[in-house]
Amino acid sequence: MAGLFGVSPHVRFQRARWPNGDTERDQWGYASPKSGHVSVKAARIKAWIKPKAGLKPKTVLVDLRKKDNPSGFVKKDSAMKAYNRYSSGSGGMCSDMWDLSEQSSYWCGNASAGGWAEVDQRCVARGQLELPVGLALYENSSEARRMRSWSDAAAGPAVVHAWHSQSWFTNMWSVKSHDRETDELWFGAGGSQGGRSWCACDECAYAGQWCRGEGDTRLISGTWYVENVAEELDVPGEFYFDRKTRTLQLLLNTSDVEDARARGTGRLTLVVPVLQTLVSIHNVSNVTLEGIGLRDARATYLERYGVPSGGDWALYKGAAVMVEDAESVRISRCNFVRLDGNGVLLYGRVRKAILEENEFAWLGESAMAAWGRTREWDGRDGRQPRGTVVRRNVVREIGIYEKQASAWFQAKACGTRLEDNLFFNMPRAAINFNDGFGGDNVVTGNLLFNTCRESGDHGAINTWDRMPFLWDESGEHGFDALPTRIAENLIFANYGASQAVDNDDGSSYYHIEDNVMFNSEGFKMDYGGHDSVFRGNLVVVYPYDGQNCFNVADFRHGHAHHFENNTCILTQDFHAVDKVGHATGPCDDPSSRLVLRNNHYYTPTGNATIVCGSEHLSLPDLQAQYPGLEARSTVEAVPPSSDILAMLCSKLRSFAPQ
């Protein structure tokens, strides 16, 4: 029994856990200042037990730069060789972990690339995932003594929750055996909730300050906790279910009992969720769900997840409302509350779907998602969600269990219009594009804030594009996507978010225009990306890691990024006080340098330094030495707060229809 709810009032009871904490409200990721009160620090683990080596996956690798490649199209627009190839894998150890029955995994290919991809490559080469099958505690530690007080953690069974070391996702496992003599828990189901492996001390020691140096090969986690343990039933609102005896124990406040008596029943009505999917819409058209309340769906976080494409995500193929291979489906003015899994999933060939004026709150995983299918690199058969409209929805308090959760997520989908939505209070990005399949998305009129509340290395909007896909039946566009436009949004990149829009590995064809970005760094275009535009934005920078107004990697000739007509205000003396931006390409190569012009910078000193290649130049020196770079750009000292507020208000007023 993974969940238990009260009917009136509608409450989610939580499984008895250690350390104690409010599962709905307490934040326990590394961006959460009080995480140590409600979870256990990673350093307190003696070892996360590695799995034995298994069968290596079967891999697919196609070099799309070659004219005779089997796709029939050539791709060589990325400066990063790996993103001009198609790579994936399935079978062996990978299919033992993830559900790859319909689609293979980028991270199980032998040529994955991007941030920390060398870890996943090594796992494929060895035939051994770096996802634990158990944990061991230090003998006589306070944690070991605590676990020895448990009669049998496998009786429930207990469930272990743990963050990825860099807060990309959380993993959960049921406990299949508990060895009190060796202070070990061994895992059963679970572990596939993220799309990637963990890393070890000899691979990313910076993520584990407690690593012992050379020869230490232990896996690194983030914070962790354990739930569904009988001996930890000690806080009102907790329950424990023993599957062996079929016994349910629920600890209540006196006030809960008195309230039930006051209603004249003397009883508290409970709901044990049984169904993961409440509404299934499959292979039909012209269906409307309007004004319906949906609640209390069963948790899915111990099911086997799939790996949708080349982002960091895994996703469970299921939701409270499951729409598969359907057309003209409208979900309007519905209330999704306290569902333990996903809210809505559009899967496969879905056309003309409209999700409007719904509210999603207190969900275990993501609110809305779209996930298409391809035959490896070929998506021209149209088995994807296309032309979806997501407008005027409110999404808040999601990712209660799986922290890699978004208000909107899409993979192998295109032509989505996200407009006039309110997304806030969530552990990771509000909007996530897991790949660049097809493009042609529009994100406009949205208000996003309080994202990445428990995590970092992410943006309020996050994108990846490591896997190339054919998507256009006519063949006119080949592997090129149509531009995705992100315009006229108000985005706060507070908590652990770095940018309003974090364009991660390979992201291309993004037009980010006329937004207000507060508490945010500016234009980030990670390695391998190209053909993107950052124009007309007002960015108020509270520095995250020193990228400030822009930070752009290399691109190939003819595929330049543009940073123009922006106003960027550096508000604090932090991370190189006057460095406004960095471009990897050299200043003296017009064929491969960032297009910079008509920008207005404000810094604490009134000076601006720009780095291109190995050169650090003041704005006047850059303009003098390299005509055309930062033409008509200016720098001034940071104005008073009242002036900044006036600039923000003026920009926001410009969004209104004329």
N, C-alpha and C positions, 0 to 999 in steps of 0.2 A: 504494500500500500504506500504509494509515493506521495499522496496528497489527501488532505482532509479540510473541509470547509464548513463554516457555519452558514445557515440560511439567512437568518435575520437576527442581528445584523450580519451582513455578508463579510466574513473574515476568512483569511487563510491561516489555519493552524500550521505550525511548523514541527518538523520531526525533532525529537530530543537531540540536542547537538552539544559538541564540545569543540572549542570554547563557546560559551553562551553568546547569543547575539540575535538580533532581529533580522531574519532572513530577508524580509521585504525591504527594510529601511537601512540597515547598516551597510556601509560600504567597506570592502575589505581588500581592494586592489592596491597596487603600489602608489597610486596617486591619492589614496585615501589616508588622511592623517591619523585616523583612529583605527586603522586596520589591525594593529597589534593587540587591540582589546578584544576583538571578535574572531581572530584567526591566529594561527601559529606561524611564526617566522620560518622561512625556508632553512635557515641555518640550524634549526633544531632537529632536522632530519639527519640521521646517520647516513642513509642511502635510500634513494629510490631504486628499486631492484629492476635491472634491465631484463628484457626478454631474451630468450635464447635466439640464436640466428635461425632464420627460416628460409623458405625458398625465395629466390629473387623474383621480382616481378618481370613480366614480359613488357619490354619497352618499345616505343615508337619514336623515331627521330627522323625528321625530314628537313633537309637544308633547302629552304625556300628561295635562296639566292640563286640556285642552279636552274637554268632554263628547262632542263629535262625533269624537274621534280614532279611527282605524281599529282600535285594539285592542279597543274596546268597554268599556274600564275606565279609570277616572280615577286618576291618581297625582299627589299634591301634598303629600306628607308630608315632603319634604326642604327644608331652608332654603336649599339651593343649587339654583337654577333648573335648572341643567344636569342634575341627577340626577332631575328629573321629566320628562326627555325621553329618547327612545331615539335614539341616533346611531350610525351605522356607515358603512363604505364599502368598496368593492372595485373591481377593475379598474384600468386605467392603470398608473401607476408602482407602485402598491401590489401588484397581482397580478404585476408583474414581479419584485418582491422576495420576497413571502411567498406561500405556498400558500393561496389564498383560494377554492379551487374548491368547497369545501363550506360555508364559513362566512366572513362578512365580518369586517373588523377595526374595533374601536372607534376605534383611533388613525388610521384612514383616513377617519373621518367628519369633518364640518366643524364639529362642536360638542363635541369632546372637552374634558374639564374635569378639574381636579385639579392636583397638583403638576407644574409646568413643562409643562402641556398646551398652553400658548400656542405652544410650539415645534412641536409636532405639528400644531396648527391651521395655522400658517404654511406648513408643508411641504405640506399639502393645498391651501391656497389658491394656492401657487406652482406646484404640480405638480413639486416637487423635494424628494426625501428628503434628509435630512442624515445619510446613511450613506456612508462613503467608498468610492471605487472605486480608490484607490491611495494611496501615501504618497510624500512627497518629503523628503529630508534636507538639512540645511545643508551647503553645499559645504565640503570640507576638514575637516568635523567628524570625530571619531573614529568615529562610526557610519557616515558616508559612506565613510571609508577602509576600514572593515571590509567593507562591502557590495561595494566595488570589488574586494576580494580573492576574491569569489565568481565563478566562471566563468559561471554562469547559474542564477539562483534559480528560473527557470521550469522547469528540467530535471526536478526532483523530482516535482511542483512543490513549492516551499517553501510553507509556510502561516504566515500572520501571525495572532497572537492578540493582542487588545487589550481592555482593560476600558473600559466606559462610564465617563465622567468621574466619576460619582457612585456607581459600583460597583453599578449595578442588574443588569448582565449582562456577559458577555464576547461579543465578536464574533470570528469567524474567517473568513479568506479564503484561497483558494489563489492563488498568484501566476501570472499568465498571461504576463507579460513583465517583463523586468529591463533597465532602461536605465542602464548604468554611467556614461555621460557626464553625464546629468542627475541621477544619484543618485535614481532613482525606481523604485518597484515598482508595477506595475499589477495589479489583482485580477481574478480570474475568479469561480469559484463561491463561495458563502457570503455572509455578511452579515446573514442573517435570524434569527439566534439570539435576539435580543431583540425585543420587540413594538413598540419605539418608536425614534424617531430619536435621534441625538446632539444636543447643543446647541453653539452657536458662541460665540465671544468676545463678540460684540455682544448675545448673549442671556443668558449666564450666566457672566460674566467671573470671578465668585468661584470657579468650578470650575477655572479656569486662571490661576493666579497670574502666569503668564508672558505673558498677553495684553497687547497693546500699547495698549489703550485705544480711543478712538473710531476707527471705520473698520476695525477688525480683525474680519474675518468668518470667521476660520479655525475649523475644527471642533476641539473639545476631546475628548481621550481620557483614559483613565487610562494605567497602565503597559502595556507591550507587549513581545512577544518573537517570534522567528521560528524555525520548526523545519523540518526536512527539507532541510538545506543540506549538500552534500557536503563542503565545506571545513570545516564545523564538527563533523565526526566526530572527536572528540578525547577522549571520556570513556568508560570501560568501561560497557557497558550501553546505549550509543547505537547506532542503525542508520541507514542511509541507503539508500533505494531510488530508483533512476533509472528512471523509467517509459519513457524513450526507449530505453535499452539493456537494460531488464529485468534490471538487475544489483542484487543485494542485498549490502550491506556491513554487517557487525556487528562491533563492537569489544568484545572480551571480556577479563576478567581472567584471568591465568594460573590462578588457583584454579578458575575455571569449567571450564577444559579439564582440569585435574587431577582434579576431581570426576567428570567424565564418564569419564575413564580408570579411576578407582577403581571405578566401577560396571560396568566390564568392557566397555563399548561403545566408548569412545573417541569417542563422538558426542554432540552436544547436539541433542535433538529440539526443533524449533521448530514453532509454529503460526502460520499466517497466516490471520486471521479473514476469512471470505468472507460469512457470513450475518449480517444485521442482526437478523433474527427467528429464534429457535431453535425456538419453539413458537407455533403459531397456532391459536387457538380461536375459530371464527367460526360464528355462526348455529347453535349447538348448545346442549344443556343437559346437566346432570348429568355434569360432567367434574371429575376430581380429579387434581392433580399433587402427589405426596407423596414426600418424601425424595429429591428429584432435585438433582443439582449442575448448575448452568448457568454457563458461563465462556466467555470469549474471543469475544464477539459483536463484530461490526465497528462501527467508529465511524460516527456519523450526523451529526456536527456540521457537515459541509459540504453536507448536504441542505437542501431548502427547508422551513422551519418554517411552521406555521400560527399564528394569533393567537387563542387560545381564547375570550377575552372581555375585560372591561374592566380587568383588572389589567395589570401591566407586562410580563407574560410573553409569550414565544412558546414553542412546543413542537413537537417533531418527532412526527408521527403514526406512532409505531413504538416497539417495545421488544423485548427478548429474548423475553418472553412477551407476546403480543398477544392480548387478549380483546376481541372485537367482536360486539355484538348477540348476547349469550349469557346463559344463566340457570343458576344453581346451579353456579357454578364455584368450586372450592376449591383453593387453593394453600397447601400446608402443609409445614413442616419442610424447605423447600428452601434451598439455598445458592447465592446469586447473587454471584459474585466475578469481578472484573476483566472486566466487560462494558464495552465502550467507549461504549455508548449508555445508554438507559433500561433499568430492570429489568423492570417490569410496567406495561402500560397497559391500562386498561379504557376502551373507546371505544364510544360510541353507547348503544343500549338494553341495559344490563347490569343484571341483577337477582340478588339473593341471592349476591353474590360474597363469598367469605371468604378473606382473606389472613392466615394465622396462623403464628406460630412460625417464620418465615423469617429468614434472615440475609442482609444485603446489605452488601458491602464492596468498596471500591476501584472504584466505578462511574464511568464517564465523565460521566454526567448524573444524572438523578433515579432514586430507587429505585422508587417506586410513584406512579401518577397515574391520575386519572379525568377523562374529557373527554366531555361530551355535545354533542348537536346541537340546534339550534332553527331555526325559521323566523323569522329576525330576533328580535323580542321574544317570540315565541310558542313555548313549550316544552311545551305541554299534550299533545302527542302522545306524550310519554314516551320520547323517544329519548335518554335520559341514563342514566348509572349511578345507581341509587337503591338505598338499603338495603345498601350495602357495609359489611362488618365488617373492620377492620384491627386485629389484636390480637396482643400478645406477640411482636412482631417486633423485631429488632435491626438498626439501620441506622447505619453509620459510614463515614467516608472516602468520600464521594461528591462529585460535581462536579469530577472530576479535570480534565476539559476544559471543559465548559460550566458556568460558576460559578453561573448562575441555575438552581440545582438544589435539590430538597427531598427529604426522606424521603417525604413525602406531599404531593401537589399535586392540587387539584381545580378544575375549571371546568365550569359548567353540569352540576352533579351535586348530589345532596342526600341527606339521610338517612344520612350516613356515620357509623359509630361507630368512633372511634379510641381504643383502650383498652389500657393496660398495655404500652405500647411503650417501647423504649429507643432514643432518637435522639441521636447526638452526632457531633462532628467533621465539620462541613460548612461550605461557604463562605457560604451564605445561610440563610434560614429553614428550620427543620426541617419545619414544617407551613405550607402556603400555601393559603388560600382566595382564588381569583382573582376571585370574584364572590359574591353572596349568593343565587344561584338556589335557591329553595325552602327553604333553611335546614334545620332539623330535624337538625343534626349534633350529635354528642356527642363531646367530647374529654376523656377522664378516665383517671386513673391512670397517666399517662405521665411519664417522666423525660427532660428535654431539657437538654442543656448543650453548650458549645463549638459553638454555632451562629454564623453571621455571622463566621467566623474571618478572612475576607478582605474583608469589605464592611461597610457601614453603612447608615443610613437605613432600618432594618428591625428586625423583632423575631424572637425565637425562633419565635413563631407570627405570621404576617403575613396581613392580610385587606384586601381591596378590595371595593367594591360600587358601581361607576360605572354599570353597565348594568342597567336594570330588566327583569325577565322574568316572563311568565305561566308558571305551572308546574302549577297545580292544575286538573285536568280539570273538576271540578265548578264552578269559577269562584268558589267561596266566598271565597278569599283574595285574588283579584285579583293585584296586584303585591306584596302583602305576603308576606314570608317567615316561616316559623315560626322561633322562637328557636333559635339555636345555643348549646349549653351547653358551656362550658369549665370543668371543675370537678375539684378534688382532684388536681391535677398539681403536680409539683415542677419548677420551671423556673428555670434559671440564664441570665440575659441577659448573659453575659460576652462577651469579645472585642468585636466591633463592634455587637452588638445594643443597641438602646435600651430596649425594653420586653420583658417576657415575652410580651405580646400587643400587637402594633402594629396597632391598628384604623385603617387608612389610609382614603383618600378614599371617603366615602359609606357606610362600613361601618355596618350597622344590625342590630338584633335579636340582639345578642350578650349572653348572660348569663354573666359571668365570675365564678365563685363558689368560695370556699373553696380557693383555691390558695396554695401557697407560692412566692413569686417572690423570688429572691435576685440581688443584683447588678443590680437592675432598677429602672427607673422604673415608675410605676403605671398608672393608667387614662388611655389616650390615645384620644380620639375625634376624628378629623380632620373637616374641613369636610364638611358635607352629611350626616353620619351622624345617627342618631336611635334612640330606643327601645332603648337598651342599659343593662345593669345591671352594676355592679362591686361585688360584695358579699362580705363575710366573708373577704377575702384578707389574707394576711400578706405585706407587701412590705418587703424590706430594700433601700433605695435606695443605690446607688453612682451618683451623678448622671452622666448622659450629656450632656444639653444643657440641664438646668435645668427640665424638665417635672415632675420630682420625683413627688409622689403622684398628681396628676391634672392633665390639660390637655385641656379639652373645648371644642369649637367650638359655634356657634349651632345651635339647632334650632327647629322650629315649635311653637306652642302645642299641647299634648296629646301631644307626642312627646318628653318629657323623658328625659334620661339620669339614672341613679341612681348615687350613690357613697355607700355606707352600710355600717356595721358592719365597716369595714376597720381594720387596724393597719398603720401606715406609719412606718418608721424611717429618718430621714435620717442617715446615718452620718458624713458628712464636711462640713467647711466649704467648700462649693463651690457656685457658681451661686446666690447669694442664700440664705444659710445657713438662714433660717427660713421661706422661701416654700414652703409645702407644696403649693399648687395654684393653677391659673388656669382660670377659666371665662369665655368670651367674652361671654356674656349678662350684662346688668346685674343688680346685686344687688336692685334695687327692683322688678323685674318678675316676680312669682310665676308668670306664665304661660309664661315662656321661660327660667327659670333652672334650673340644675342642682339636683337634689335631693341635699342633703348632710345626713347625720345619723349619729349614733352612731359616729363615727370616733375613733380614738385615734392621735395623732401623737406622735412622739418626734423632737426636733431637738437639735443640739449646744448651742443656747442655752436650750432649754426654752420657747421662744416659737414661735408659728406665725402666719404671714401668709398671707392668702388674697386673691387678686385676682379680682374679678368685674367685668366691664366695665372701667371706668377707675379703679375704687376699689381701693386697697390697704389692707386692714383686718387688724388682729390678730384672732385667734380670739375673744377676749372681746368686742371691739368689734363684730365681725360678728354675734355672737349677740345682743348688746344692741340693735343698730340694726335688724336684720332677723329678727324672731322666726320661728322655723321653720328658718332656715338653720343648719346644723351643730348642731341640737338634740342635747343630751347628748354632744357631742363634747368631747374633752379633749386637752391637750398637756402633755408632760413632757420633761425632759432625757433624752438617750440613755442607756439603762442600760448596765451593764458587759456585756462580750462574753458572759460566762457566762450572764447573764440572757437575752440575745438567743438564744443557743443553746438554752436551756430552752424559750423560746417557740416556736422552730422545731420542736423535737422534739415538743412537746405538740400543735402543729398537725398535724404529720405523723402522729402516732399517731391523731388523730381520723379520718384517712382509712380506717383499718382497719375491716373489717366488724365490727359489734357482735354 
